[in-house]
Amino acid sequence: MKLNQAQLEAVQYVDGPCFVLAGAGSGKTRVITIKIEYLIKNIGLLPKQILAVTFTNKAAKEMQERIETNIGKERAEQLTICTFHSLGLEILKKEYIRADLKASFTLFDTHDQLKLIDEIASQYFPRDYSENRKELLENCCEYISNIKSSLITLEEVQAQNTNLAKVFIEYQAYLKACNAVDMDDLIYKSTLLLKNNEDLRQKWSLRFAYILVDEYQDTNVSQYQLLKMLSSYYKKFTVVGDDDQAIYSWRGADSKNIENLSNDFKDLKVIKLEQNYRSSQNILELANLLIENNDHIYEKAIYSELEQGEDILLVECMDSEDEARYIAYKIIERRMLEHCKWSSFAILFRSNSQASIFEKILHGSNIPNIVYGGESFFDRAEVKDIIAYLKLIANTHDEMSLMRIINIPRRGIGKETLTKLTDFSKRYAKGSFECAMHTKFLSMLGPNEQKAIQEFCALIIKYQQAIAKGHKDIITNLITDINYSQYLQSSKLSDKAIKFKLNNIQTVIKWMFELMQGQNGQKALSFKDAVNKICMRQMLSKIDGEEEVNAVQLMTLHSSKGLEFPYVFLVGLEEGSLPHKKSLSTDAQIQEERRLAYVGITRAQKSLVISYRLNNKTVNPILTAFDKGVKLKKSRFLDEISYYKAVKKLKSQYKNANLSTEHKQKLASSALDELLKSVGSAAFEGR
C-alpha cells in the first residue's frame, strides 16, 4: 500500500513538533514505522537516537517487527521501542539512587497492590469497610492511581489530610520499606526525577533526537510531562492520536493533552489522516454521524474509497436471551453463506457482565467462542504465590518473590520488620534473604519476629537441600508445609472458592512434578529448569492470549480498541448500558460513552449489526431475582444517528434545487418534522 498525500506529509515533516490526527483505520502504525525508516535513511539519525513509545507490549513488538523488515534486525535492535511503563522502568533502573531505591527494587503487580491497599484501607474506614469493602477499595485504588497519573507530589497529598490521603501515604511508605514500586510509580517517579533535576532532564533529553508516540489520546498528565521533558532539548517529535477514541479517562487518560500540545508548542504542525482502509463507507458514515455530537478541538471526518457496503442492521430484541439467540442465528447464517472463520465475528458490549448470556447461547448452538481479556490462569493470586515460592527456592536472590511471600501466609512479619530488613540489606549491600539470617539483623527484632523470620528461611533452605539430594517429590508437600489451606480458610472465602484456588495450586505442582519426572516422553528437568519452564509458560500465556483462536470473540468495547473484524455485533444499546448508568451525570462522561460506541462501530469491516433490548429479563438466575421485567429505553445514541442522518438527507435533497434560500429552509423544516416522527428506524434496515 502506497502512502496517501496526508500520510506522506506526516512521514516527511521532521522540523519540529507534529500532531498527526489519525482517524480509525487510517494507517497510523504504518506512518510511524515508515517515519522511523525515513529518519534513519533520509535524515541521517542513528537508530539509538530514536525513541518510539506506545501503550502495550504487543503494539511495541509489532512495531519492532515491521521496522526490522525495512531497516534490518541489527539496526532495528538499536532503536528504543517500548511502552511508557518500560521507559519509566529503564529510567529508574539507571537513576535508582536519585529515586531513593536500591538497585534490586521490585515491582508490585495488581494483586500485590490490591492486597496491600485492602489491609491499609481497613484501618482508616473501620465503620464502613466491612459493608462497603468493594466500593471503598475501588475508591482507594482510583485515588492512588489518579494522584500518580496527575503528578501530585507526596507533600501535596499530605496537605489534604483526608483518610484517602492517609491511605496513600502509608501505601507509599510500605512500598519504600519493601524497596518496591507499582506500575504507576514507573512513570510517576521517573517523571518527577526529570522534573526536579535539571542535570537528569538534560541527560535524557540529549539521548533522543526524535520521539514518536502512538495512541497519544490515552496519555495522562504524568506521561505528557515525561514527553515534554524528554523532548526539551531537540523539541522534535511526532505524536499520533485520535480524540474520538479517547476512552480511558477512568484510568487517568486526559484528552486535554491534545489541547495542551497546541498551547505548549506554538509551532505545532497538525496533519489529519482521514482516509480509512478498514471499513465500508456505510459503516464510516454511521460513525461520523454519531461522533458529530461530540466537541472537537480539530474537526475531521473519516471516509473510505472501498465499496459502499452492506446496510447497517438495527435489531430490536425482547430481552437478553432473544438478543443472544438472534445473533447466534445470524452468525450461523453468515458462516454457511460465506464459509468464513468463526474468528471473523465479534460481539462487543459495554460491560463484562453482559458476556455470560452470549457464552451460554453460543455454546448451546455449538458455536466456539472466547471471552477476550479475561483473567489469565497465571494472574490468579494463589498461582502467583506458589510460583513465587518455587522461584525463591530456585534462587534466593529473587527479591520480588521474597517480598511477595515473606508474609504469605501471614507470619507476623509486618511493615516495620520489612523496613529494618530493607535498610539492613541496603547498608551491607547484601540480598534480603541472606540478611534475614544474619545474627546482627535478628538481634534488632523482637522474639516473635525473630522466630517468624527464622522459620521462613529454614523452610526455604529445607527445600533447597532436599532437592539438591534428589528428593524431587518434596514439592508435593509445599502447600501443607506453608499452611496455605488454613490461610485461605482464614480469608472468609466460600468452600467452593477455596477448593477452586487449591485446585489451581495443585495444577502448578503437578506441572512441576511432570517436568522433573520427564513424563509424556519429555526429558526430565532439574528443579531450576522446571521452574524456568513454568515461568516461561507464565510469560507466554500473555502472548498466547493474543494469538488468533478460531472462535467468535466476545469482548468489551474497551478491549476491542485497536482490533478489527469483518462482522461485528454491537449489543446492548440501551440507556444505562450504553451510555452506562454510571456515566450519565456529566456531559464529559456522555461524550466518552459516545466515543466508546464510535470505537465499536469502527471495528467493523464489512458488516455491522446493532441491537437493543426492550427489557432486561435474563436467563441468569442471579440477575433475574433483581431485574426481571424492568423496561429498558433505547440508547440516545441511536436517536442521534437517526436525527443526523435525516438532516443530511434533507440537506442533500435541497442542495441543488432551484429555490431561494428562504424557501429551502421552510421546506427542510417541514420535511424534517415529518421525517423525525419515525426517527427510531429512519437510519437503519429493521429486523
C-alpha positions in Angstrom: 0.0 0.0 0.0 1.4 3.4 -1.1 1.2 6.3 1.2 -1.6 8.8 0.5 -0.7 12.5 0.5 -1.5 13.1 4.2 0.4 10.1 5.3 3.4 11.2 3.2 3.3 14.7 4.7 3.2 13.1 8.2 6.3 11.0 7.4 8.3 13.8 5.9 7.7 16.6 8.4 10.6 16.4 10.8 11.4 20.1 11.5 9.5 20.4 14.8 6.6 19.2 17.0 3.9 17.4 15.0 0.5 16.1 15.9 -1.0 13.5 13.5 -4.8 13.4 14.0 -5.3 9.8 12.8 -8.9 8.6 12.3 -9.8 5.0 12.9 -8.2 2.6 10.4 -6.2 5.3 8.7 -2.8 3.5 8.8 -1.2 5.4 11.7 1.1 2.5 12.7 2.4 2.3 9.1 3.1 6.1 9.3 5.1 5.7 12.5 7.2 2.7 11.2 7.9 4.4 7.8 8.8 7.6 9.6 11.4 5.8 11.7 12.9 4.4 8.5 12.8 7.9 6.9 14.6 9.5 9.9 17.4 6.9 9.6 17.8 6.7 5.8 16.9 10.2 4.7 17.6 12.5 7.7 20.7 10.5 8.9 19.7 9.9 12.5 21.3 7.0 14.3 18.8 4.3 15.5 19.9 4.8 19.1 18.8 8.4 18.8 15.1 7.5 18.2 12.5 6.7 20.8 9.1 5.2 19.9 6.6 4.9 22.7 3.2 3.0 22.7 0.9 1.6 25.3 1.1 -2.2 25.0 3.9 -4.7 24.7 2.0 -6.2 21.8 2.0 -2.9 19.8 5.7 -2.4 20.6 6.5 -5.9 19.4 4.6 -5.5 16.2 6.2 -2.1 15.5 9.7 -3.6 16.1 8.9 -6.5 13.7 7.7 -4.1 10.9 10.8 -1.9 11.2 13.1 -4.9 11.2 11.7 -5.8 7.8 12.5 -2.3 6.5 15.9 -1.5 8.0 17.3 -4.9 9.1 17.4 -6.6 12.5 20.8 -5.2 13.6 19.8 -1.5 13.2 16.3 -2.1 14.5 17.6 -3.5 17.7 19.4 -0.2 18.4 16.1 1.6 18.5 14.2 2.2 21.7 10.7 0.9 21.1 8.8 0.4 24.3 5.8 1.2 26.4 5.6 4.2 28.7 6.0 1.8 31.7 9.1 0.2 30.2 10.6 3.6 29.5 9.9 4.6 33.1 11.5 1.4 34.3 14.6 2.0 32.3 15.0 5.5 33.8 14.5 4.2 37.3 17.0 1.3 36.8 19.6 3.8 35.7 18.7 6.5 38.2 17.7 4.4 41.2 20.0 6.1 43.6 18.4 9.5 42.9 15.0 7.9 43.2 15.9 6.6 46.7 15.7 3.0 45.6 18.1 0.0 45.8 19.3 -1.5 42.5 17.3 -4.6 43.2 14.0 -2.8 43.6 10.9 -4.9 43.0 7.7 -4.3 41.1 4.3 -4.8 42.8 1.7 -6.3 40.4 -2.0 -5.6 40.7 -2.7 -8.4 43.1 0.1 -7.2 45.4 -1.2 -3.7 45.2 -4.9 -4.6 46.0 -3.9 -6.8 48.9 -1.8 -4.1 50.5 -4.3 -1.3 49.9 -7.1 -3.6 51.3 -5.1 -4.0 54.6 -4.3 -0.3 54.9 -7.8 1.0 54.0 -9.5 -1.2 56.5 -7.7 0.8 59.3 -8.9 4.2 58.0 -12.5 3.2 57.2 -13.3 0.8 60.1 -17.0 1.5 60.3 -17.9 1.4 56.7 -15.3 -1.0 55.4 -17.0 -4.4 56.1 -20.2 -3.3 54.4 -18.8 -1.3 51.5 -15.4 -3.0 51.1 -15.5 -3.3 47.3 -16.5 0.3 46.7 -14.1 1.7 49.2 -11.2 -0.4 47.9 -12.0 0.8 44.3 -12.1 4.4 45.5 -8.7 4.0 47.3 -7.1 2.4 44.2 -8.5 5.0 41.9 -7.4 7.8 44.2 -3.8 6.4 44.4 -3.6 5.9 40.6 -5.0 9.4 39.9 -2.6 11.0 42.3 0.3 9.5 40.4 -1.1 10.0 36.9 -1.8 13.6 37.8 1.8 14.1 39.0 0.7 15.3 42.5 3.6 15.2 45.0 3.7 13.5 48.4 3.8 16.9 50.1 0.6 18.0 48.3 -1.1 14.8 49.3 -0.1 15.3 53.0 -1.7 18.7 52.9 -5.0 17.2 52.0 -5.2 15.4 55.5 -8.1 13.1 54.4 -8.4 9.4 55.0 -7.8 8.7 51.4 -4.6 10.8 51.6 -3.5 8.8 54.7 -4.1 5.5 52.8 -1.8 6.9 50.0 0.9 8.0 52.4 1.0 4.7 54.3 0.9 2.7 51.0 3.9 4.6 49.7 5.7 4.1 53.0 5.1 0.4 52.7 6.4 0.3 49.1 9.5 2.1 50.2 10.0 -0.3 53.1 9.9 -3.2 50.6 12.2 -1.4 48.2 9.3 -1.7 45.7 7.3 0.4 43.2 4.0 -0.2 41.5 3.1 0.2 37.8 2.1 3.9 38.2 5.3 4.6 40.0 7.4 3.7 37.0 6.1 6.8 35.2 5.3 8.9 38.3 8.8 8.6 39.9 10.8 8.9 36.7 8.8 12.0 35.6 9.3 13.7 39.0 13.0 12.8 38.8 13.4 14.6 35.5 11.2 17.5 36.5 13.1 18.2 39.7 16.6 17.6 38.5 17.9 19.7 35.6 21.0 17.6 35.0 19.0 14.4 34.6 16.5 16.2 32.4 19.3 17.4 30.1 21.0 14.0 30.1 17.8 12.2 29.0 16.6 14.8 26.5 20.0 14.7 24.8 19.7 11.0 24.4 16.8 11.1 22.0 16.9 13.3 18.9 13.5 12.3 17.8 10.5 10.9 19.7 7.4 9.2 18.4 4.3 8.4 20.5 1.4 6.2 19.4 -2.2 6.4 20.9 -1.4 9.9 22.2 -5.0 10.5 23.2 -4.5 7.9 26.0 -1.7 9.8 27.8 -2.2 11.1 31.3 -0.7 14.2 32.9 2.4 12.4 34.0 3.1 10.8 30.6 2.6 14.1 28.9 5.1 15.8 31.2 7.6 13.0 30.7 7.2 13.5 26.9 7.8 17.3 27.3 10.9 16.8 29.4 12.4 14.1 27.1 11.9 16.4 24.1 13.0 19.6 25.9 16.4 19.8 24.1 15.6 18.9 20.4 11.9 19.7 20.5 11.3 17.3 17.6 8.6 14.7 17.9 5.5 13.2 16.3 2.5 12.1 18.4 -0.2 10.2 16.7 -3.7 10.0 18.2 -7.5 10.4 17.8 -9.6 12.4 20.2 -12.6 10.4 19.0 -11.1 7.2 20.5 -10.2 8.7 23.9 -11.9 6.2 26.1 -9.7 5.7 29.2 -10.4 8.7 31.4 -11.2 6.2 34.2 -7.6 5.2 34.4 -6.2 8.8 34.2 -6.0 9.5 30.5 -6.6 13.2 29.8 -7.9 14.1 26.4 -6.9 17.7 27.2 -3.3 16.7 26.4 -4.2 17.3 22.7 -5.2 20.9 23.6 -2.1 21.2 25.8 0.1 20.4 22.8 -1.1 23.4 20.8 -0.7 25.6 23.9 2.8 24.4 24.9 4.2 24.2 21.3 3.2 27.2 19.3 4.8 25.9 16.2 2.9 22.6 16.3 2.2 21.1 12.9 -1.2 19.3 12.7 -1.8 16.7 10.0 -5.1 14.9 9.5 -5.3 11.2 8.4 -9.0 10.8 7.4 -8.9 8.1 4.8 -9.9 4.8 6.3 -8.6 1.5 4.9 -10.7 -0.8 7.1 -14.4 -0.3 6.7 -17.1 0.2 4.1 -18.4 3.7 3.5 -21.8 2.9 5.1 -20.1 2.0 8.4 -18.0 5.1 8.4 -20.9 7.4 7.6 -22.7 6.0 10.6 -19.6 6.5 12.8 -19.3 10.1 11.6 -23.0 10.8 12.2 -22.6 9.7 15.8 -19.4 11.4 16.7 -20.5 14.7 15.3 -22.4 15.2 18.5 -19.1 15.5 20.5 -17.0 18.6 21.0 -13.8 18.6 18.9 -10.6 20.6 19.0 -9.8 19.7 15.4 -12.6 18.7 13.0 -12.3 15.6 10.9 -14.5 13.1 9.0 -13.2 9.6 8.1 -14.0 8.3 4.7 -13.4 5.2 2.6 -12.6 4.5 -1.0 -13.8 0.9 -0.6 -17.3 -0.1 -1.6 -20.4 1.4 -0.1 -21.1 -1.9 1.7 -24.0 -3.6 3.4 -26.7 -1.6 5.1 -26.4 -1.3 8.9 -28.9 -3.6 10.6 -30.7 -2.4 13.7 -32.3 -5.2 15.7 -34.9 -4.7 18.4 -34.9 -7.7 20.9 -37.4 -8.6 23.6 -34.7 -9.5 26.2 -31.1 -10.7 26.6 -31.9 -14.3 25.6 -33.7 -13.1 22.5 -30.8 -10.9 21.6 -28.2 -13.7 22.1 -30.3 -16.2 20.1 -30.8 -13.8 17.2 -27.1 -13.1 17.0 -26.2 -16.9 17.1 -28.6 -17.4 14.2 -27.0 -14.6 12.2 -23.5 -16.0 12.8 -24.5 -19.4 11.6 -26.3 -18.0 8.6 -23.4 -15.8 7.6 -20.9 -18.7 8.1 -23.0 -21.0 5.9 -23.3 -18.5 3.1 -19.7 -17.2 3.1 -17.7 -20.1 4.6 -15.8 -17.7 6.9 -13.9 -18.5 10.1 -15.6 -18.2 13.5 -12.9 -15.7 14.4 -14.3 -13.3 11.8 -17.2 -12.5 14.2 -17.0 -10.2 17.2 -19.7 -9.5 19.8 -19.0 -6.2 21.5 -20.6 -5.0 24.8 -20.1 -2.2 27.4 -19.6 -4.4 30.5 -18.1 -7.9 31.2 -21.4 -8.9 32.9 -23.1 -8.9 29.5 -20.9 -11.8 28.3 -22.5 -14.7 30.2 -25.7 -15.0 28.2 -23.9 -14.9 24.9 -21.5 -17.6 26.1 -24.4 -19.8 27.2 -26.4 -19.4 23.9 -23.3 -19.8 21.7 -22.2 -22.9 23.5 -25.7 -24.3 23.2 -25.6 -23.6 19.4 -22.2 -25.4 19.1 -20.5 -22.1 18.2 -17.0 -21.9 19.6 -16.4 -18.6 21.5 -13.8 -17.0 23.7 -14.2 -14.1 26.1 -11.3 -11.7 25.3 -9.4 -10.1 28.1 -10.4 -12.5 30.9 -8.2 -13.2 33.8 -5.2 -15.4 32.9 -4.6 -18.5 35.0 -1.2 -17.1 35.9 -2.8 -13.8 37.1 -4.6 -15.5 39.9 -3.2 -14.6 43.4 -2.8 -18.2 44.6 -0.9 -19.2 41.4 1.4 -16.2 41.7 2.0 -17.1 45.4 3.0 -20.7 44.7 5.2 -19.8 41.8 6.9 -17.2 43.9 7.8 -19.9 46.5 9.2 -22.1 43.7 11.2 -19.2 42.3 12.6 -18.3 45.7 13.6 -21.9 46.4 15.4 -21.9 43.0 17.0 -18.5 43.5 17.1 -16.8 46.9 18.3 -13.6 45.2 14.8 -13.2 43.7 13.8 -10.1 45.7 10.4 -9.8 44.1 9.4 -13.3 45.0 10.8 -12.9 48.6 8.8 -9.7 49.2 5.7 -11.3 47.8 5.6 -14.4 50.1 7.6 -13.5 53.2 4.3 -12.8 54.9 2.1 -15.2 52.9 0.6 -17.0 54.7 0.8 -14.3 57.5 3.7 -14.9 59.9 3.6 -11.6 61.8 6.3 -10.1 59.5 5.0 -6.6 59.2 6.0 -3.2 57.7 8.4 -2.3 60.5 10.3 -5.7 60.1 10.5 -5.3 56.4 11.8 -1.7 56.8 14.5 -2.9 59.0 15.4 -5.7 56.6 15.5 -3.4 53.6 17.6 -0.8 55.4 20.0 -3.6 56.7 20.4 -5.2 53.2 21.0 -1.7 51.8 23.6 -0.8 54.4 25.6 -4.1 53.8 24.8 -4.4 50.1 23.6 -7.9 50.5 20.5 -9.7 49.4 17.5 -9.6 51.6 17.3 -13.4 52.1 20.9 -13.5 53.2 20.4 -10.6 55.6 17.3 -12.1 57.1 19.5 -14.9 58.6 22.2 -12.6 59.8 22.6 -12.5 63.6 23.0 -8.7 63.7 19.7 -8.3 61.9 17.9 -10.9 64.0 19.2 -9.1 67.2 17.2 -6.0 66.0 13.9 -7.9 66.2 11.6 -9.0 69.0 11.3 -12.7 69.8 8.2 -13.3 67.7 9.6 -11.6 64.6 12.9 -13.5 65.0 11.0 -16.8 65.2 8.9 -15.9 62.1 11.9 -14.9 60.0 14.0 -18.0 61.1 11.2 -20.4 60.3 10.6 -18.9 56.9 14.3 -19.0 55.9 14.6 -22.6 57.4 11.6 -23.7 55.2 13.2 -22.4 52.0 16.6 -23.9 52.9 15.0 -27.3 53.8 13.5 -27.5 50.3 16.7 -26.4 48.6 18.7 -29.1 50.5 16.1 -31.9 49.8 16.0 -31.1 46.1 19.8 -31.0 45.9 19.8 -34.5 47.3 17.4 -35.7 44.6 14.2 -35.7 46.6 12.1 -34.1 43.9 8.8 -35.3 45.3 9.2 -33.0 48.3 7.4 -30.2 46.3 4.1 -32.1 46.7 4.4 -31.2 50.5 4.7 -27.5 49.9 1.1 -26.5 50.2 0.9 -28.4 53.6 4.2 -27.1 54.9 3.3 -23.4 54.3 -0.3 -23.9 55.7 -1.8 -22.4 52.6 -5.1 -24.1 53.0 -5.6 -22.7 56.5 -4.5 -19.3 55.1 -7.4 -19.4 52.5 -9.9 -20.5 55.1 -9.0 -17.5 57.3 -9.8 -15.2 54.4 -13.5 -15.9 54.8 -13.9 -17.3 51.3 -16.6 -19.8 50.5 -15.7 -23.5 50.5 -16.2 -23.6 46.7 -13.7 -20.7 46.2 -11.2 -22.3 48.5 -11.4 -25.6 46.6 -11.0 -23.7 43.3 -7.9 -21.9 44.5 -6.3 -25.1 45.9 -7.0 -26.9 42.6 -5.2 -24.1 40.8 -2.1 -24.6 43.1 -2.2 -28.4 42.6 -2.2 -27.8 38.8 1.1 -25.9 39.2 2.6 -28.5 41.5 1.5 -31.2 39.0 3.2 -29.4 36.1 6.4 -29.1 38.2 6.4 -32.8 39.1 5.8 -33.9 35.5 8.6 -31.6 34.2 11.1 -33.0 36.8 10.0 -36.6 36.2 10.1 -36.3 32.4 6.6 -37.6 31.7 4.9 -37.8 28.4 8.2 -38.6 26.6 9.9 -35.4 27.6 13.4 -35.2 29.1 13.5 -34.9 32.9 14.4 -31.4 34.0 16.3 -30.1 37.1 14.3 -28.2 39.6 15.6 -24.9 38.4 15.0 -25.7 34.8 11.5 -26.8 35.6 10.8 -23.5 37.4 12.2 -21.6 34.4 9.9 -23.6 32.2 6.9 -22.8 34.4 7.9 -19.1 34.3 8.2 -19.2 30.6 4.7 -20.7 30.4 3.6 -17.8 32.6 5.0 -15.2 30.2 3.9 -17.0 27.1 0.3 -17.1 28.4 0.1 -13.4 27.8 1.2 -13.9 24.2 -1.0 -17.0 23.7 -4.0 -14.9 24.7 -3.3 -12.5 21.9 -2.9 -15.2 19.2 -5.9 -15.8 16.9 -8.2 -18.5 18.1 -10.8 -19.8 15.6 -13.7 -18.8 17.8 -16.3 -16.0 18.0 -14.7 -13.1 20.0 -16.7 -11.7 22.9 -15.2 -8.5 24.4 -15.9 -5.2 26.0 -15.7 -2.1 23.9 -12.6 -1.0 25.8 -10.9 -4.4 24.9 -11.8 -4.0 21.2 -9.8 -0.8 20.7 -7.1 -1.4 18.1 -8.8 -4.6 16.7 -10.9 -5.2 13.6 -13.3 -7.9 12.4 -15.2 -8.5 9.2 -18.5 -9.0 11.1 -19.4 -7.0 14.3 -22.4 -7.2 16.6 -22.6 -4.1 18.8 -25.1 -5.2 21.5 -27.0 -3.7 24.4 -27.6 -0.1 23.2 -29.9 1.0 25.9 -29.9 3.8 28.4 -28.0 2.6 31.4 -26.0 0.1 29.4 -24.5 2.3 26.6 -24.3 5.0 27.8 -23.6 3.3 31.1 -25.7 4.2 34.2 -22.6 5.4 36.0 -21.7 7.8 33.2 -25.0 9.8 32.9 -24.2 12.7 35.3 -22.0 14.9 33.2 -21.7 15.8 29.5 -18.0 14.8 29.6 -19.0 11.3 30.7 -21.7 11.1 28.0 -19.1 12.2 25.4 -16.8 9.4 26.4 -19.6 6.8 26.2 -20.3 8.1 22.7 -16.7 7.6 21.8 -17.0 4.0 23.1 -19.9 3.5 20.7 -17.8 5.1 17.9 -14.9 2.7 18.7 -17.3 -0.3 18.5 -18.8 0.9 15.1 -15.3 1.4 13.6 -14.2 -2.1 14.5 -16.4 -3.5 11.7 -15.0 -4.0 8.2 -17.9 -5.5 6.2 -21.0 -5.9 8.3 -22.4 -4.2 11.4 -25.4 -5.3 13.4 -26.6 -3.1 16.3 -29.0 -4.4 18.9 -31.0 -3.2 21.8 -33.4 -4.9 24.3 -36.9 -3.8 25.3 -36.5 -5.2 28.8 -33.7 -6.8 30.9 -35.3 -10.1 31.6 -32.5 -12.6 31.6 -31.9 -16.4 31.9 -29.2 -15.7 34.6 -31.0 -16.7 37.8 -28.9 -14.3 40.0 -29.8 -11.3 37.9 -33.4 -12.5 37.4 -34.1 -12.2 41.1 -33.4 -8.4 41.0 -34.0 -7.2 37.4 -36.8 -9.3 36.0 -39.2 -7.5 33.7 -37.7 -3.9 34.0 -38.4 -2.0 30.9 -35.4 -0.5 29.0 -35.1 2.6 27.0 -33.3 2.7 23.6 -29.9 4.4 23.8 -29.9 8.1 23.0 -27.1 7.4 20.5 -29.5 5.6 18.2 -31.7 8.7 18.1 -28.7 10.9 17.5 -27.6 8.8 14.5 -31.2 8.8 13.1 -31.6 12.6 13.6 -28.3 13.5 11.9 -29.0 11.1 9.0 -32.3 12.8 8.5 -30.7 16.2 8.4 -28.0 15.1 6.0 -30.6 13.5 3.7 -32.6 16.8 3.6 -29.5 18.9 3.0 -28.7 16.6 0.1 -32.2 16.9 -1.4 -32.4 20.6 -1.3 -28.7 21.4 -2.0 -29.0 21.8 -5.8 -32.7 22.7 -6.1 -33.5 25.9 -8.0 -35.1 27.6 -4.9 -34.4 30.6 -2.8 -32.5 30.1 0.4 -35.6 31.1 2.5 -37.8 28.6 0.5 -35.2 25.8 1.0 -35.2 26.4 4.8 -39.0 26.3 5.0 -39.2 23.0 3.0 -36.4 21.5 5.0 -38.0 22.4 8.3 -41.4 20.9 7.2 -39.9 17.7 5.8 -37.7 17.2 8.9 -40.7 17.4 11.2 -42.3 14.6 9.2 -39.2 12.5 9.0 -38.4 12.7 12.7 -41.8 11.2 13.6 -40.3 7.9 12.5 -36.8 8.6 13.7 -36.4 5.3 15.5 -35.9 3.3 12.3 -35.0 6.1 9.8 -31.3 5.3 9.7 -31.4 1.5 9.6 -32.8 -1.5 7.9 -35.2 -3.0 10.5 -35.4 -6.6 11.8 
